[in-house]
Amino acid sequence: FASGAMDLAYVCEWEKKPKSNHCPSIPLVCAWSCRNLIAFTTDLKNEEEKDLTHMVHIIDTEHPWDVYSVNSGHAEVITCLEWDQSGSRLLSADADGHIKCWSMTDHLANSWENTVGSMVEGDPVVALSWLHNGVKLALHVEKSGASNFGEKFSRVKFSPSLTLFGGKPMEGWIAVTISGLVTVSLLKPNGQVLTSTESLCRLRCRVALADVAFTGGGNIVVATSDGSSSSPVQFYKVCVSVVNEKCKIDTEILPSLFMRCTTDPARKDKYPAITHLKFLARDMSEQVLLCASNQNSSIVECWSLRKEGLPVNNIFQQISPVVGDKQPMILKWRILSATNDLDRVSAVALPKLPISLTNTDLKVANDTKFFPGLGLALAFHDGSVHIVHRLSLQMMAVFYGSSSQRPVDEQTIKRQRTAGPLVHFKAMQLSWTSLALAGIDSHGKLSMLRISPSMGHVLDMNMSLRHLLFLLEYCMVTGYDWWDILLHVQPNMVQNLVEKLHEEYMRQNAALQQVLSTRIVAMKASLCKLSSSTIARVCDYHAKLFLIAISCTLKSLLRPHFLNTPDKSPGDRLTEICSKITDIDIDKVMINLKTEEFVLEMTTLQSLQQLIQWVGDFVLYLLASLPNQGSPVRPGHSFLRDGASLGMFRELMVVIRIWGLLKPSCLPVYTATSDTQDSMSLLFRLLTKLWLCCREENHITEPDDTLIDECCLLPSQLLIPNIDWLPINDGIISKLQNKQLVRLQFGKAPGLVGHTVSSQFDAFVRAPGQPKIDHLRRLHLGAYPTEECKSCTRCGCVTMLKSPNKVTAVKQWEQRWIKNCLCGGLWRRMPLSYS
C-alpha cells in the first residue's frame, strides 16, 4: 500500500482545566450525519462536579470550535448515538435503558431539544438504530463515465422496515438491551409513540455486544454476542408490524457462528473476548465483521451468510424423486477473510458510501484506484489507525498517531510500554463519502483525518478530478453535504471541477436539471472559495441563488384572473412573453400581459419593497460595471454573460413596473440627477440589449459600442448603489489546503489568518463597526444589532431569527429558507454580540 494516504487536517481539544481528569473505563461514542454534523461524548470529569456530566456535544465540521453541548438528562453513561437518514434528528441511549430523540429547535444546528423517547427501565442499551426508510442507492464505479446520473447512482429495490397506509415508510427506532430484549418504538404522524418490547429468544442470555441491519424484504436482523469468544455469535430475524394500533414484534432464530480463531488449535484460547461486532453496512445483513481480543492484541474476521445446498443421502433420492431433483437449501455462515494477529483494536469505523460490490465494479475501482467506500478503519491502542479492505481485510493505508512510533528498535518500544497508556481513539466515524475520518481519543480531543480517495496512489490530474467529481455528483443527487470532498480540492483543481460539474449537469434531462438547479450553484460557490482566482465568483453564485429565490417567490404571488384558466400559470406565461417579445421598451412588453393577474393588496406590495429594491440596485450595478467588462476579480462579472439570469432580471423589472402603477411607493428608489428621467425604462432598455447579446448559451456576441457608451453615462445619471455581498465566510476549509495541521480549541473561535484571497476581497465586504445587514430580508440591522440572528454554516449569510413582518407574502418568502439557507447550509444561532 502507498504511504501518505491519511493525514491530520485539524485537532480540536478542550480547554485544560487544572482539576479535570479522564475516566479510561468509560466508553465514548460518536456519530456523523449526512449534513456533516458530528455528535460525540467525552469522559471528562471535574473534581467540583463529582458525577460525570453526560453531555452530548454537537459540532459542524466547518466550525468545529463552535461546539454545542446538550445536557442530555441521561443519568447513566451514554452508550449509543445515531443520526437519522436526513441528518436532522439524533437518538441517544444510555446504560439505564433510556432512549431519547433529539431534534433541532427552530431548525438551528446549535440548538437541540428532546421531544420524544422510550425506555426499558434499568436495562443498558447495547445497540440502537433508526428503522430503514426503504431508500437505498448503489454507486457504480464501472459507470462513472456514463452521462446519466440514474445509471451511476441507481436506486436499489429495498422495502422499508414498516410502512404506513399508502406505502409511506414509518419512522421509529429499534434497540437491543444487555438482558436480551429488543425494543421497537414507532413514531406516528400525530406525534404519538408506540413502543413494544420482546425477548430476542426464549432462552434469554446476556448480550454484551449487538448490531442491527436490514434486509431488502423489510425485515430486521440482530446480531448478538455475550462477549466471550467461546460462545456463539447469535443472529435473529425481527419482524415489526402494527396490529390494532399496537406495535407487534416477532423474532426468529437464524444460523449462528463461532469465530474461527476459537476453533483454530494454534489460537484456541488466545483471544478470550469478542470486543467488536458490526454488520458491514446497515443494509447488508449478510456480512458481519468480528474482532476478538486479549490484553495486548486482536484478530479481525469477516463472515458472510450464504445459501448452500444440503447434500441428501441416496436412499431418499430413490424414494422421493422430488428431493433428488431439487436440493434443499440452507443458510450458512462462511468466513470470507481474516487478519493476522494485530495490535489491540480500540475502535472500528465502517464506510457509509453504498458502493456497488459486483466483480466488474470492484475491478474498475481497483484499476482506477478509486477506494472510497471500500475501506474500513481500525484504531489501535498504540494510537495508530489502519484502513483495511472491507472484503479481503488487506491493509490499504496506515496513519501513525502522535504517540505511536513508526517501527523502531526494541529498546524504545520497551521504554514506551512502561510509560503508561498511550493516547488512542476510543470512537471513530467515517464521513458519508469516506474521504474523512473523525476520531475521539482518550483525552477527549476530536481529530479530523483526511483520507485520499486513491489511498495515497499518485494519479494524474484528470483521474483525481474524476474521482472527486463522481463523489460531488453523488452528493448533488442525494442532497448530502459535501464538506469532506472539499478537503481534497487544491486551488489548481477548482476551475476544472466547476466546468466539469456544469458539463455533467447539462447532460441530465430537463426535469432533473430543475430539481438540482440550486444545489449545483451552491456547490460551485463552495468550490470557488478554495482558489484565489475564482473567489469573486462566490459572490455571484450566492447572488444567483438569491435571484432564483426572489424570482420564484414574486412569480408565485401572481394569481390567474379566472380560476378555470388554461394550463400555464401567470408566472410561466410571463416568462414566455418576456422571452418572445424582445422589445427594448418596457411598456411595449407590459402591454402584452394581462394586468389583472398582477393585482395584489397594497400592504403586500409595500412589504416586498426591500426585495424589489435589491433587484433594481443589482440591475443598475451590473450595467454600470459593463464598460470595464467587470474585471473578473470584481463580483458581478459572471452575470454579464449569463443569459438566463439576465432574462430573470428582465422579467422581474416588468413585474415591478406593473406593480409600480398600482402602488408607486413599492418601486425601487434611485437617486437620479434629473427629475424627469424614467430610470426604470432606461435600465430596462440597456438590460434588454445586454440580454440579447447572450440569450443563447452557445452563441454569445459581444455588446456593441453604443450599449457600452450608454452604460458609461449611467454613473452621471444615477447614483450607483453599494451591493452588500455575502462575507467570504469564517470556516476552516480554506485554512486546510496547505496540509498543515490546524490546532483548535472548543469554545474559542480561532484567530486564524485566512489565505491571501480574503484580503483582496475585503473591499467589497462591510468592515466591523459598519451597519450590518439582514442578507435575506435586505433590512439594515444597524452597527450593533439588537435582534437575535442566525447565520449559515456554509455561506455565512446572516438573517434575523424572528420575522419583523407578518404579511403573507413575506411569510411565503421566509418559508423558502426557514429550514436551510438558500445555499442548502444549516442555520446556527449567533451570539448577540456578533458585531
N, C-alpha and C positions, 0 to 999 in steps of 0.2 A: 504494500500500500504506500501511497505517496505521503510525504510529510507536508506540513503547512495546511492541512485540511481544516483545522479548527484554531481560532484564536479568540482571545477575550476582547469583547467590544467595550463593555463597561462593567464596573463593580459598584454596587450601592450598599453602604453599610449604615448601621445605626450609630447615633452619637454615643461615644463611650461614656457611660456613667460609672463613677468610681465603685459603686457597690453592686453592679449588676453582674450576674453570672449565668452560665448556660447549664441546662439540665440535660446531660447526654442521653438519659434513658427515654426522653420524650420524643416520640416520632414527629416528624414535620410533614406537612402536606402542601402541595401547590397545584394549581390548575391554570391552564392557559386557554383563553377563549378565542373564538374566531374573529373577534373585534380587537384582538391584541391587548386585552386586559389580563393581568396576572393576579390571581388571588393566592395568598400564601399565609402560613402561620409561622411564628417564631417561638423559641423556647426561652426567651429572655426572662430572667427572674430578678426582681429587685428586692433588696432586704426590707425596704419600707413596706412594699406590698407583699405580704407573706405569700399569698396564693399566687398561682400563675394566672395572669390575665389572659383569658382565652380570646385573643383578638384575631380577627381576620383582616389582613392587610390587602388593599387592592391598589394596584398602580396601572397606568397605561404605559406601554413600553417606550413611548416617545418622551414622557416626562417622569422617569422613574422616581425622582426625588419627591414628587408631589404625591406622597402616599396617603391613602385614606384608610384609617384604621377603624374598623367597626367593632364596638364592644359587643361580642356576639351573644352574650347572655347564656352561652353554654357553660354548665357548671363543671364539666369534665374536659379532658383533653379532646381537641378536635381531631377526628380520625380520618375524615374524608371531605374533600371539596370537589364539586362537579359543576361545570358550566353547562347550560343547555345548548342546543344546536344553533340558536340565534345569538348566543353570547350576551344575552341581556338579563339572564337570571342565574343565580348561583345557589347550589344546595350545599349545606354544611351539616355534618353529622358528628356526634361525639361519643365518648365512652360511657355515656349514661343512657344511650338509646334515643336521644332526641335528634330529630332531623328538622332543619329549618330551611325555608326557601326565601331567598333574598331577591328583591328587585329594586331597580333604580327609582329614587324619589324624583318626580318631575323630569325624568329622562336625563338625570345628571350622573356622570360616571364617578363623581366623588361624593355621592350622597345615596346611601342604601338603606332600605327598611325591610324588616322581616314581616311578611304578610301572612303566610300560611306555614304549616308544618305538620309533623306527625311524630309519634313516639312508640317505642317498645320499652316500657319502664325498666331502667336498670340493666339493660342488655346491650353491651357495647356494639356499635355498628362496625363491621369489618369491610363491607363493600357497599357501594352506592352507585346508582346510575339513573339517568333520566330514561324514560321509555323511548323506544325508537319511533321517529315520526314517519318512517317509510321513504325518506328521501335518501337515495344513495347514488353517487356518481362514480364513474370509473375513468381515470386518466389513461389514455392510450398513448404511450410514448412512441409506439410504432407509427401513430397517425399524426405526430406533432407537426408534420408538414402539410396536413390536409387543410383545405381552405375553410371548411365548415366547423364551427365550434361544436355543433352537435355530434360530429364524428370524433373529435379529440376528447370531449368530455361527455361520454354517453350516460344516459340515465339507466340505472340497473333496476330491474323489476324487484321490488322489495316491499313486503307488507308491513304496515305499522303494527306495533305490539297490540294496539287496541283501537278500534275506530268508533266514532260517534255515528249517529244516524246520518246517512248520506256519504259515508266513507271518509269523513274528515278525521285525521288522527287525534286520539285523545291524549291529553298531556298528563304526565304523572311521573312517579319515580318508584324504583324498586330498591330494597336494601336487604342485606343479609347480616344477621347478628351472630355474636360469638356462640350462642347456645344452639345454633342450628335452625333459627327461624328465618323465614323470608317474609318481608312485609311490603305491600304494594299500596301506594296512595294515588288516587286518580283525582285530577283537578277538573271539576265540572265547569262548563262555560259560565255558570252563575256564581262561581267563586267557592262553591261547596267542595269539601274534600271527602272522598270515600276511601277509607282505609281498611285493609284486611290483613290479617297475619296468619300464617300457616307454618306447620313444621315442614322442613325440607324432605324428611322421610320418616318412616315410623320409628326407627331407632335413632333418636336424636343424639348427635355426638358433638363434641366441641369443634368449633370452626375457628381456626387461628387465622387463616388466610382465605379469601374468596375473591372471585371476579365474576362479572356479568357480561354476557354477549347476547346477540340477537340473531335469529335465523331469518332467511328470506320469507319463510312462510308465516312470520308473525309470532313465532314462539320465542321464549327467553331461555337461555342456557346459563346455569350457575355452576361454577367450578369451586370446590372447597377442599381444604386440606387441614388436618388438625395440627400441622406444624412439625410432625415427625416424618422423616423420610421413610421410615419403615412401615408407615400406614399408607393405604392407597390414596391417590387424589381422586375424589369422587365428582361425578358430573350429574346434574339433574336438569330435566326439561320442565319449565314452569309455564303454564298457560293461564292467562288472566282473562276474565270475562266479567260482564256486568249482568247480574240476574236480579230482577225485581229491585232495581235501584241499589243493589248491594254489590260490592266487589267480591268476586269469587276467584280463588286460586287453586289450580290443580297441579300437582307435581308428579313427576315420573322419573324413575332412575335410569340413567344412561350408563354405557360402559365406563369403567374406571381404569386407572393405570397406576403402575408402580414406577417410580423413576428408575432409569437404567443404572444409575450409579449405585443403587442399593442391591441390584441383582448381579452386578459385576463383582466377581470374587476379589479382584485386586483392590476394589474400593469399598468393600462391603459396609464397614462401619465408619468410613472416613468422614462422611457428611451427614451427621445425625439430624440436622434441621432443614426443613424447607423454608426458605426465607422470602421468596418471591413467586407469585403465581399470577400470570396475566394471560388473557386471550390476546393474540397478536393484533386484533383490531376489534372494535365493539360490534362490527357486523360480520366478523369471521369467527363463528363459534366452533369451526373445525380445526383451528390451530391454536396451540397453547404453548406458552413459554414458562419454564420452571427453573428455579435456581435453588440449589441445596448448598448449605454452608456449614463450616465448623468455625472455630475461633479465628483462624487466620486465612482460610481460603474458601473458594466457592467453585461450583461447576454449574454450567447452564445447559439446559436441554430444550430442544424444540420438538413438539409432538404434533401429529396430525391425525384426524379421525377419518378413516377410510371405510368404504363399503367393500366387504370381501365375501367371496363365495364360500359356503361351508361344504367341505367335501362330504359326500354321502356314501355309506357302505354299499357294496354291490348287491347285497341281499335285498335291500329296499328297492333298488332300481328295477329288479325283476318283478317285484310285487306291484309296484305302482309306477307305471311309465311316466306319469306327470312329474314326479320328483326327478326322474332321470333326465328329462329334457331341461328343466329349469332348476339350476342350483339355488338352494335357499341362500339369501344374503344376510350377513350380519355386519354390524358396525364394530370396528376395532381400532384402538389407538395404536399407531406405529410411530417409532421415533424417526424424525427427519434428520436431525443433526445434533451434535453435542460439542461443547468446547473441551479443551484440555483443562487441567487444574489452573484456576485463576486466583488472583488476589481476592480478598473478601469483598463481595459486592455490597454496596451501601444503598444504591438506588437504581431504578430502571426507568427509562423513558421510551415510550413506543411512538412510532410515526402515526400522524393523523391523516396524512395525504393518501387518498384512496387510489393508489396507483394500481393499474391492472397488472396481474401477475401471470399472464399467459406466456408461453415459451417465446413467442416472437417478440412480445413487449420486453421481456427480460433481456433477450439477445440485443435488441436495438438499444436498450438502456445501457447495456454493457459496452456496446460498440461506440456509442456517442458519449460515454462517461457521464450519463445523467442519473444521479443516485438519490435525489430526494425521495423519501417515502420507502426506500429500500433498506435503510439502516435503522437499527435501534441502538439506544445509548445505554451503556452500563457505567455506573460510577463506582469507584473502589475506595476502600478505607484509607488508601495512601494518598487520596486527593486527585488521582488521575481519572480520565474518562475515556472509554473506548467506544467506537461506533462499530458494530458488527452487522453483517448482512442478516436480514430477518429470516432468511430461509436456511442459509448454509452456516450461519453464525461465524463466518470467517471475518477476521479483522479488516476494517475498511479505513479507519482513521484513529488517531490517538491524540489525547491532549494531556500534557503533564501539568498538574496543578502547581501552585507555588511551593507546596511542601513536598510534593513527590519528586524525587530526584530522577533525572534520566539515569538509566542503569549505570552505576559506577562500581568501584571495587567493594569487596565485602565489608571492610572496616567501617566505611562511612555509613553503610546500611545498618550495621550493628549499633553504631553510635546513635543513629536516628531512632531506632526502635525503643531505646531506653528513655528517649526524651518525652514520652507521653503520647497521647493520641494525636494523630495528625488532623489537620483541617480537611474535611471531606464533605461531599454533597449528601444531605440526608433526604432530599426530594429533588426531582428533576422533571422537566416537561419539555417536549419538543414543540416548536411553533407549528402552525397549521400547514405551512409549506415545507417543514423540516429544514429550513435554512438557518434556524437559530435555536439555541438550547438555553433554557433558564434553569439555574440550579440554586437551591437554598442550602448554604453549608452549615456546619455545626457551630459556627459563630453567628448565625443569623444573617449573614451577608447574602445579597442577591447578585449572582454573576450572570452576565449575558454573553453567551458564546456564539460566534459566527461559525456556520458550517458551510464549507464550499459545496456548491451543487455537484461539482465533479470530484469531490473528496480530495482536493489538492492536485489532481492531474492537471497539467498545464494544457490549456486548449487554445485554439486560435480564436481571435476576437469574434468571428462570425458565430462559432459554436457557443461561446459563453453567452452571447446575446440571445441566441435561440433558446437556451435553457431558461434564462430569466424571462424572456417573452412568453414562453409556454406557461410559466407559473403566474405571470401577470394576467394572462388571458383567463387562467383558472380562477383567479380572484375576481376578475371582472364578471365572469359568468355566475359565480356563487355569491358575490357580494361580500366576501370576506375582506378583512383589512390586509393591506399588502406591505406593511411596515418592514416585515422581516426580509422581503425581497430587496427593499431599498438599501439594506445593509451591504448588499453586494454590488451596488451600482457605482462605478467610478465616473468622475466627471466626463471623461472622453467617450463614455457609452451613451450619455443622455440623448444627444441629438439623434443618434441611430435608433435608440429604443423608441423614442417618441414617433419617429417616422414609421418604423415597422409596425408599431402598435396601431397606428392610424390605417396603414395598408390592410392589416388583418381585419380591422373593424369594418373597413369599406367592403370587404369580401362577404360580409354576412348579409342575410336578407333584410328587407326594409323593416319588418316588424321587430326583429331582434335589435337592429340598429337603434330603433326608437327607445326600446327598453334600456339599452346600455348608454344612451346618448350623454347623460350627465356623468355617469360613472367614468367614462373614458376621459372626459375633460378633467375630472378631479385627479385621475391617475397621471395625466400628462403634467398637471400642475405640481404634483408631489415629485415627479421625476425632474422637472426643470429647476426645482430648488437646489438640486445637487451639483449644478455646474455654474460657474460664474458667467459663462457666455449665454446661458438661457434664463438667467434669474428674472429678467424683466418680463418674460412671458408668463411667469407665475401669476402676476397681477392680471394679465389679460385673461388667463383661464378662469381666475376667480370672478372677474367681471363678466365673463361669458356665462358662467353658472348663474350669476345674479340676473343677467339679461334673460336667460331662458325662463327662470322662475317668474320674473315680472311679466314677461310676455304671456306665459300660461295663465297667470292669475288674472291679469287685466282682460284677456280674451274670455276667460270663464265667467266674467261678470256680465258679458253681453247676453241678452235674452232674446230668443226668437219672438217676433211680434205676435204671430199666431201659433198656438200650440201644435197644430197639425202641419207644421212646416215640413218640407221635404228633408231628405237625409242629411244635408250639410248643416253643421252648427254655424252660428254667426261668425265664430272665430275662424272656422275653416273657409267660409265664404270671403271673409276679409283678406285672408292670405291669398286666396285665388285671385281676387280682383286686383290686389296690390301688385301681384307678380305679372298679371296680364296687362294692366294699364300702366305703361312705363312713363306716363306723362310727368314732366318735372314740376307742373303746377299743382300744389296740394289741393286746391279747390276742385280741380277737374277730376282728381281721383276720388275726392269726397262725394261728388255728385252721384257716382255710381253705387253708393252704398245706401241701404235702407236705414235712414237716420233713426227711425223709431226703435230699431234694435239697440240703439246706443243710449236710450234714455235711462238714467239712473237717478236715485234720490240725491238731493243736494249734499246732504251730510256725507253720503258715501263718497261723492266726488271730492269733497273737501278733505276727507280722511286719507285720500290717496295722493295728496299734493306732494309729499316728500318723495314718493316713488316716481311721480311724474317729473319732478324737478331733476331727479338723478338722470332720467332718460334725456331730458333736454340738455343738461350740463354735459353729459357724456358725448352726445352728438356734436356739440359745439367744440369740445376739447379735441375730438378726433379730427374734425375738419380743419381746425386751426393748426394741428400738427402735421397736416398733409404736405405742405410746401417743403419742409425739411425731411420729407418721407419718413417722419417719425423715426429717428435713429433707433436701431434695434435695442440700444440699452435703455431707451425710454419706454415706460409702459404704454400700451395702446397701439404699439407698432403692428401687431399681427391682425388687428381689426381692419386695417386699411386694405387688406387683400382678402377679407373673409366675407364673401358674398352673402352667405346665409345669415350672418349676424347683422350685416348692414340692412338686409331685407327685413329682419325683425324690427330694427330701429325705425325703418321707414313705415312699417305697419303701425307701430305704436304712435309715431308722430301724427298719422291720420286719425287714430282714435282720440288722441289728446286734443287735436284740432276740433273735432266734433263736440267733445265734452266741454271745451272752452266756450262754445256757443251757448251751452246750457248754463254753465257757471264759470264766468271769466276768472274768478279767484283761484280756480284749481290749475290754471295754466302755469308752465314753468316761468319763473321770474328771470328776466335778463336785464342787465344794465347796459342800455344802448346809448349811443352818442346823439342820435336824432330821435325826436319823439314820433315822427311819422312812420318810422321803419317797421315793416311787418317781419319781425325776426323769425317767426315760425316758418313762414313760406320761403324766406331766404335760405334757411338751413335745410328745409325740405328739398329745395331745388338743387343745392350743392350735394346733399346726401344722395339724391337720386342719380346725379351724374356719376358720382363715385361708385354707386352700386351697379350701374350699368357696365362699368369697366370690368367688374369681377363677378358678375352673377353666375357665369358658367365656370365651374371649377377648372375645367381643362382648357379654357380659352380666356385667359386673363389678359386684358390690354392695359397699357399704361394710361394714367389720367392725362388729358390733353392740357396744353399750356393755359388756356383760358380758365379752366377749372382751378388750376394751381394759383393763377393770378388772383382769382376771386377769393380763394382761401387765404392768400397773403393779406388781403384787405380786412379779413374778419377781425383781427385784434384792434383795428382802428374803428370798427363799427360797434363791436360788443366787447364787454369785459370777459376775458377767458377765465373760466372758474378753476379753482383747485379741485382736483378729484381726490377723494380720500381713498387711497389704495389700501389694501389689506397689509398689515405689517408682515414682513417675512418672519416666520414665527420662531419661537424661542426653543424649539425642540432639540433633541440630542442628535438627530440623524446626521446633520451636516458636519457635526464635530467628530464623527466616527470614521470619516473617509480616509484619513491618513494612517489608519490601522494602529494608532497609538491608543493604549488603554486609557480610558477616562475614569477617574475615581470620583464617586459622588457620595453624598450623604443624604439619608432620608430626612425630609423636612426642611432641607436647605436648598434653595434654587442656586444652581452653580453660577459663579461669576465667570462663565466661560467666554473667552474671546472667540467670536464666531470666525468663519473664514473670511477672507478679504471681500467676498461677494457682498455681504450685507452692508459694508461700509460705503461702497459707491452708491448704495441704494437708498441711504438714509435721507437723501434729498427729497424723496417722494413721500416719505412716511412721517407722520407727526412726531415731533420730538417730545420728550417728557415735559409736563407742565403746560403743554398746549391743550386746548379743549379736546376732549375725547369724543368719539362719535359712535353711535349705535350703527354698526355696519349694515344691518339688515332692515332696520326701520328708517335709516338715514336721518336720525334725530341727533341733535347735538346734546351731549351729556354734561358739558362743562369741563373745566380743567380737573376738578376734584369731584367725581360723580358721587351722588348720594344714593343712587338707586343700585340695588344688587344686580350684578351682571353675570353672564355666563360666557365662557369662551370655548372655541372649538379646539379639540386636541390636535386636529390635523392641520387646519389652515390659520388658526389664531384669530378668526373672526369673533368680534365681541358684540353681544346684544343684551338687552335688559331681560331679566327673568320674568318680570310681570308685565303684562301688556298695559300701556297707558291709555289705550283706546278700545272701546267695546263695540265699535261698529262691525257689522257682519263682514263687510269687505276686508277689514283689517284682520279679523279672525281668520278669514279664508287665506290671507297672505301668510299669517303666522303658522297656520296648520302645515304649511309646506316645510317648515324647519323646526317644528316643535320637538320631534323625536331625535333627528340628527340634523347637523348643519347642512347647508345646500351641497357641500362637497362630500357629504356622507360621513364626516367625522363625528365623534361623540362630544357631547357638551360636558363641560365641568364648571362648577360654581367657582366664581373668582372671589378672592378676599376683597372686602370693601375698599381697602386701601390700595387698590391695584394701580392707582395713578403713580 
